Amino acid sequence: MPVATDLIDRYVAVWNEPDRDIRRRRIESVWTPGGATCHRLLDARGYEAIEARVAGSWERWLREGKYAFRAVRTASHHRAVKFEFAMVATADGKIEAQGLCYLLLDDNDRIADDYQFNPTIDGASDLAKKYLAPWNEPDAGRRRGSLAALWGPDCAYFDAQTQTRGLEQLAAKAAAVQHGLAARDQILSPAERSQRHHNVAHIGWRIAPADADGNAGAGSTLLIMDEDGRAAAGYQFDASAP
């Protein structure tokens, strides 16, 4: 997704923009008319609500000119973008706070949904364990049951290379992942802090030796939940992705 770098630049520029009229034009160029920006305390949908949310952020954090927002690390695939951002001091570039965003784009490369997470909050450890369990399960029957307990029947799962649709395909993918991990004597385990709000969840995970501490890889997954509280879609991002 070559568009991701430009989109992130324009997205961050929205939050840094002091001029009200320019800010509104930036918002309309970045989000769809029915788009949203959402964090654990609010869900702002539509241009008016997004503008109010951005203006409130600017008044609280940037009005005095001491800070600015910057993108830190980014990755993208299948019309989904993940990036970490920092609020840095304008005087010396010192990082004062950090956050995490997942952006889901429409067919015109505008934001339909902007999901923000606070990396200092760990509020979904049980969900993280439930999500990771099938990928470590060697028994096919228990793996299938574990997946069915979390995922909806018409679920979709995306990583940087592939897309998987439906429980049967997801079970086959989980089996392949488990076999690969087992061959290297590794497992997936929770890492960082996982968080859930509204109908979404950020799951942080790592790949580690099965019988020892260490870290052979890491990443995160965005889960989109349906009305029944089951996972309808998942977007996996490896920490090593460009």
Sequence and secondary structure as in RCSB ss.txt:
>XXXX:A:sequence
MPVATDLIDRYVAVWNEPDRDIRRRRIESVWTPGGATCHRLLDARGYEAIEARVAGSWERWLREGKYAFRAVRTA
SHHRAVKFEFAMVATADGKIEAQGLCYLLLDDNDRIADDYQFNPTIDGASDLAKKYLAPWNEPDAGRRRGSLAAL
WGPDCAYFDAQTQTRGLEQLAAKAAAVQHGLAARDQILSPAERSQRHHNVAHIGWRIAPADADGNAGAGSTLLIM
DEDGRAAAGYQFDASAP
>XXXX:A:secstr
 THHHHHHHHHHHHHH   HHHHHHHHHHHEEEEEEEEETTEEEESHHHHHHHHHHHIIIIITTSSEEEEEEEEE
EETTEEEEEEEEEETTT  EEEEEEEEEEE TTS EEEEEEE TT    HHHHHHHHHHHH   HHHHHHHHHHH
EEEEEEEE SS EEESHHHHHHHHHHHHHHHHHTTEEEEE S  EEETTEEEEEEEEEETTS   SEEEEEEEEE
 TTSSEEEEEEEETT  
